[in-house]
């Protein structure tokens, strides 16, 4: 494997790995949003 092929392979794997990690993080955030749904505080709404 020459230096250009190795560099291209590392770049593609790096970009793919980054996209995979971002996708997994988005799934984790969606899971947390389902486990802990947002509930607005009623006390702050009455003060205004």
N, C-alpha and C positions, 0 to 999 in steps of 0.2 A: 504494500500500500504506500503510495507516494505521499508527499507532504500535503498536496492540494486535496487529495481524496480524504485524507485523515481530517484536515481542517473543515472540509465541507460536512463530513459525517458528524464531527463534534458540534458544529453549528446547528445542524438539523436536529440532533438529539437534544441539544440545549434548548432550542426553541420549543420542541415538542414537550419536553419535560416541564418547561415553564407553563405552557398552556394546560397541561395535565394538572399541575398543582393549582393553578387558578380555578380550573373547573371543579376540582375536589373541594377547594375552599368555598366556592359558591354553593355547592351541595351542602356543606357543613353549615353555612349561614342559613340556608333555607330550612334545614332541620331544626336549628336553634329557634328560628322564627315560629315554627310550628309548635315546638315544645313550650316556648315562652312568648305567647302572643302579646302584642302591645295593648296596654290598657291606660287610657288617658286618666289623669288624676282629676277628680271632680272638684277638689278643694281649690285648685288654681283657677278653674273656670268661674267659680262663684265669686272670687275676690275681685276679678276684673270688672 
